[in-house]
Amino acid sequence: MIQSTDYIFGLRAVMEAIEAGRDIDRVYIKKDLDGDLARQLTDMIRANGIVSRRVPVERINKITRKNHQGVVAILSAVTYHSIDNLVPQLYEDGVTPFLMVLDGITDVRNFGAIARTCECAAVDAVVIPAHDSVSVTADAVKTSAGALSYLPVCRVNSTLSAVRYLKASGVRVVAVSEKADINYTMADYSGPVALVMGAEDRGISPEVLRECNTFVSIPMFGHIGSLNVSVAAGVLAYEVVRQRLSSNMEII
């Protein structure tokens, strides 16, 4: 359940929050909302790259029954980082980048579990898309046991563009897929690396998969064909840690 401290409602209140630079996760707008203020809000949302959705009024009423005027902004529990700034800063600081890219994962429990593992394994950042994906809410922070308070999260408009940017920045992008032929222990993770994990129902999207440098899988020996995505992310993250420790790399 969304707590009252996690959202702002009302046209002018949401507009003022955007102008003040508040970290807004997404804005819900009633489907048929129109008028000058509504159009101004829409322009502000677009100009600031904020995710918004047109929804039935019943969706907003589930969040608050107060005079919301057809608009509710869900506040982010953290400040998102820019991948364009974070990756160059890692290189500048002498860090070998280690990122986790989550392509279309929507379950907050899986996200929280992955974030917890990433924080423990010294992953430098988690990358999530702005649309059709989980986001950093108070519930996500709680599920991560607080890890999301420390772990940088980069929210990008496109996973595909993010993968292309990482490759252009010298980061090897490794797709973790049950369809891959290479055992995950056979890949080299000692250099700059980004692990791509896909949603449990559909895996990594085909266009993102095509852009990856390396494709690895975790061998399955039981009757079930795949692991929970948070478990798979943990297995891969600690293989990266194992290889880096074996090569006497400093884990920061």
N, C-alpha and C positions, 0 to 999 in steps of 0.2 A: 504493500500500500504506500502511495506517495504521501509523504508528510508535508504539512503546510509550509515548512521552511524550504522545501525543495522546488517550489514553483512560484511564479508571479502571474496574476491574472488581470485582465482589463487592457483595453487598447493603449491608453496613455501610459499606464504603468509599465507595460512591456516595451513600448517605444523608449521610455526614459531609461529602462534597464539596458537596452541596446546602446543608447547614446552614452551611457556611463561605462560601457565596456564590460558589463557583467558577462561571466562565462555561461552562455546559454547552450544547452544540449540540443533542444529542438523546440519549435513552436507549433502548437495545434491551433488551427483556425477553423471556425465553423464553415461548412461547405458553402452556404449561400451568403456569407458575410460580404457586404459591399459598402461603399461610401468613401468619402475622401480620406478619413483616418485609416480605414482598412487598406486603401491603396497606398497611403504613405508608409504604413507598417510593412506591407509586402515589398515595397521598394527598399526599405531599410534592411529587411531580412536578406534580400537578394544582394544588396551592396556589401553586406557583412559576411556573406557566405554561410549563413545560418540555415540549418535544416528545418524545413517546415512541412506540415501536412494539412491538407484540407480534410476534415473529418465531420461526421454527424455530430450534432450538438450533444447527443447522449454520451459520446466518448469524452467530451469535456466535462459533462455533468458528473461523470464517475470520479473526476479529479477534485472538482469543487462545485458546490451548489450556490456559491456566492455570486454576486453580480459580475460575472466574468466577461460579459459583452461579446462572447463568442471567441475569446482569445485566452490561451494559457501558454506560458513559457516555462518549460522544464529546465531548471538550472543544472549545470554540470557540477558534479562533486569534485572535479579537479580542473586544472587549467591544461588544455590540450597543447601539445608541442607541435611546431612545424617541422616536418621531416626535412625540408630544404635547409633549415637552420641546424637541426640536430646532428645530421650525418657529418657535415663539414666540421662542426665543433668537436665531434668525437675524434676525427683525424687530427685536428689541431691540438687536441689534448693528449695525443699519442696513444689513443685507445683503438684497438682493433674491433670494429663494429660487430655487434652480435644483436640481431633484431628478430622478432617474431611477428610475422604477418598473418593476420586472421582474416580469411576470405569468406565473409558471409556467415560468421558464427553469431547466432542470435540468442542462445541460451545463457542467461546471466550467471548461472551456476558454473557452467563450463568456463565462461570467461573469467570468473573470479578465481577458479582453481588454476587456470593457465597463468593468470597474473601472479598468483602466489608462488608458483613454481619458477616463473621468470625472474621474480625479484630475488628468490633464493639462489638462482643459478647465474646471477649477475648479467642478465639480459639487459641491453642498453635501452631498449624501447619496444613497446608493442605497437603495431600499426593496425588500425581498423578503418574500414570505409565509413563514410558518413551516412550512407543509405543502406537499408536492408541489412542492418548489423546491430549488434549489441552496442551500448554506449556506457559511459562511466557515470552511473547513477549511485546514489547512496547505498542501494541494495548491492550493487556490484562491489563497492568498496568493502562493505561488510562481508560479503561472500569471499572476498580475497584475503580476509583476515587482516585488512589494513594495507596490503601490499600496494594497492593502487594509489596510496598516499605517497609512495616513494618511487614507484616505477613510472617513467615517462610514457605517455600514450600519445601517439600521433594519429590524428583523425584526418583522413585524406578524402578527396572527392572521388577518387578512382583507385581501386587496388591495382589495376593494370598500369596506370600512370606511375604509381608508387614503385612498382616492381621495375619498370623501365628506368626510373630515376636511380634506384639502387644499383642496377646493373651498370648504368653509366657512371656511377660513383665508385666503381671497383668492388662492389659487394657481390659475392656469389649467391645467387638465389636458388635455394634448394626446396623443391616441392616434395612434400611428404604425402605419398599416394599409395594406396593398396595395389594399384595397377602397375607400379614401377617394378622393374626387374632387379635393381641394385639393392642389396641389403644395406640398411642405414649405417652399419658399422664400416662399410667399405668406402664411404665418401670422406673427403678431406674437409674438415671444418676449421682448420687452424688459421686460415686467413679471414678477412671480412666476410661475414655470412649472414644471410637472412633465411629463416625457416618459414615456409608457407604452409599453414594448416587450413584445410577446407571445412566447410560445414558438414555435419554428420549425415545429413540427408542427401546431399548432392556432391560433396567433395569440393575440390578446387574447381572454379569455373574454367571452362575450356580455353578462353582467351588468355587468362592468367597462366594457366598450365603451359601453354605454348611458349610463353616468354621466359620460363624458368631455365636456369643453366643445368641443373642436375635434378634427377628424379629418384627418390629412394623410398623403400617400403620397410615396414617392420614385419618380420616373418610371423605367420600365424600357424599354430599347431593344434588348435582345438576345433570345436564344431562351429564356433562363431567366427565370422569372417573379418571382423575389425575390432579395434579398441575404441573406447570412449576417446573423443578428441583431446580432452584434457590430459588423459593418461598418455596418449601418443605424444603430445607436446612435451610432457615431462621426460619421456624416454629419449627423445631427440635432444632436448636441451642439455641433458646430463651426458649425452655422448659428446656434445660439443665441449662441455666442461672437461670430460675425461681426456679427450685428445689434446686440449690446450694445456692441461696439467702435465700430461705425458711429454709434451714438448717444452716444458718449463716456462710456458707463457704465464705472465702475471694475470690473475683473475681479479678484475677491479669491480 
